[in-house]
Each structure stands twice: as C-alpha cells, then as structure tokens.
Amino acid sequence: MNRIKEVMDEKGIKQTWLSEKLGKSYSQVNGYVKNRYQPRLEVLFEIARILQVDVKSLIKEPTKQ
C-alpha cells in the first residue's frame, strides 16, 4: 500500500499534473493513487522526487495484527 494520494492531497497536486511530470498515462497514475497496483521501485523514487518528499513518506507502514 502507498500514500501517494495522501501526499498529493497535502500538497494540492492533481493526478493529471503528476502523470504529465512522470510521463505516464492518467489511468496508470490513477491506479497507483487508488492502490489498485503499486509502482515499480524506480517509479516510486521518481514520484518522490517530483513531489519533493522522502520516498519513505509514500509508503504505508504494514498494520500489525
């Protein structure tokens, strides 16, 4: 699971803007944002760079059961 949506909301960034900066389709970025699928590690680092955050802030801690 990732926190891309939460970070984008905090920064007031739209999915269309991120998809343009990332060079990915809107539907692919939407899949990342909605956690339908996870970006490759290289893409996650690129998203962190674009959003100007530490990559760790894009990753959710696993819940303990």
ZIURBEL-V537174 format. One record per run of one state. SS is the DSSP state (hx for helix, st for strand, lp for the rest). FROM is the first residue (numbers start at 0). TO is the last residue. If there is no record, write none. Layout:
BEGIN
ss->{SS:SS}
from->{FROM:FROM}
to->{TO:TO}
END
This chain:
BEGIN
ss->{lp:st:lp:hx:lp:hx:lp:hx:lp:hx:lp:hx:st:lp}
from->{0:1:2:3:11:14:22:25:33:40:51:54:58:59}
to->{0:1:2:10:13:21:24:32:39:50:53:57:58:64}
END
